[in-house]
Amino acid sequence: MIQGSTGLVAILGTPIAQVQSPANFNRWFQAQGLDLAMLPVDLRADALPGFIASLRGWNNLRGCVITVPYKQAVVPLLDELSTRARLLRSVNVIRRESDGRLIGDNVDGEGFIKAAAAHGFEASGKHALVLGAGGAGAAIAYSLAEAGIATLDLADPTPGRAEALATTLQTAFPALVIRDQVAALGGYDLLVNASPIGMGEAAETPLPPAQLAELSPHAHVADVVTKPAHTPLLALAQARGCSVQAGPEMSLAQMPALGFFMGVMPESL
Amino acid sequence: MIQGSTGLVAILGTPIAQVQSPANFNRWFQAQGLDLAMLPVDLRADALPGFIASLRGWNNLRGCVITVPYKQAVVPLLDELSTRARLLRSVNVIRRESDGRLIGDNVDGEGFIKAAAAHGFEASGKHALVLGAGGAGAAIAYSLAEAGIATLDLADPTPGRAEALATTLQTAFPALVIRDQVAALGGYDLLVNASPIGMGEAAETPLPPAQLAELSPHAHVADVVTKPAHTPLLALAQARGCSVQAGPEMSLAQMPALGFFMGVMPESL
């Protein structure tokens, strides 16, 4: 239970009620007997610069996880960025140094790779399609490139967004084949939905169900949406015989990396 | 335990580790089965305007208790003030309306009167000395005046501070005898330390021990310092045979008023 001496970490986004991190972190803090807590912050966009600036003076705050829709917006508000965060122009975690400086990193991709590995998926030499080139999509694509994926196709409904990410990744990984396209689905070993489509009650899929019916039964299909955990995309993929990876798995798998970066968890967890 | 859907209230000050409110509020929220939590915010002074401004956009924050040293500093940062908060130029609680507007009040005095009543002290017709004319001192003095104290003496080491408070209170309570002085201690029915003197390890008293030895054994002696709860002042007063009231009693007694103002506790608690 939180008391006056409790050290804090936050998770920032809007909406926020659906995120699993506070329950997961707080369960772990409690199990370890640590005087630490994670709080959810549902913030309006116009308050973002002032809120981030005030973190510099918030002495008992160790760090802040950044989620949708602020992963890009916080980038220019920080004092220092990791190499990957700077390349991706996307931050999903901030550490507050004891002098108040704010350092940004992005461990979304680490969590994705770790969760996929738990399903037996190894990226090396494979063909992948990532839908959504926002913060999560970019981080996943970066980590897939780093893990040796053979071809990486990107798509995003926002004009130019997937192309811009492809250009950025190509610079960092010159040997990789990166395309701004959706090819025939049967050719992919991995399909990732990194867009918010499928969230909530709308029961939408990021590609038409008829197209998804072309998925290879050997493909691994992953979704970043956490609520519902079992999205319509994953239901269709499972019906095809694919292995499926739900959003909460990625969140859970990156928890140690988030906690380590903020200084509230050991590296080896 | 805090999860994504948890509604928040904060307590803001520096230092903050010593405050009892988070433990008290969180124990109550938990006992009631409410999805609410109070978090401690230890903030540097330069971050105050940005932090308060960002509360307007913090959708899952219901309100914020304000403690030392920010009770005066937040006043110009809010959208609306209660009559007493405006008069005292001191705020100890903020409610965030659903549209983001920030309303300030001061219930410090209510808590003090309630805690004193639990010791059998009734202000009507009595003679009181309040040491410290900052946020807590002003609120206590205001509530004593409202409760019908006969004479009210004020003292503060900052030049002009006690005098300014006396002038303000005299306007609101024209019939009351208010003086910027410390008279012979034997004449007081109530002595209140509303200064930080006595906090921590220094073991200081707000008046010299020799002077405190003049206290009437029938006097009620109260301290606003919460850590240690049993201050050197209270130890001396208790040795004189006085009834004594510790800082945590005042905090605890005002808890329902704070919670009600922020909309997280019923009025009748």
Interface residues (C-beta under 8 A of the other chain):
Chain A: M1 I2 Q3 G4 S5 T6 L8 I11 T14 I16 A17 Q18 V19 Q20 S21 P22 A23 N26 R27 Q30 A37 M38 L39 P40 V41 D42 L43 R44 A45 D46 A47 L48 G50 F51 A53 S54 L55 R56 G57 W58 N59 N60 L61 G100
Chain B: M1 I2 Q3 G4 S5 T6 L8 I11 T14 I16 A17 Q18 V19 Q20 S21 P22 A23 N26 R27 Q30 A37 M38 L39 P40 V41 D42 L43 R44 A45 D46 A47 L48 G50 F51 A53 S54 L55 R56 G57 W58 N59 N60 L61 G100
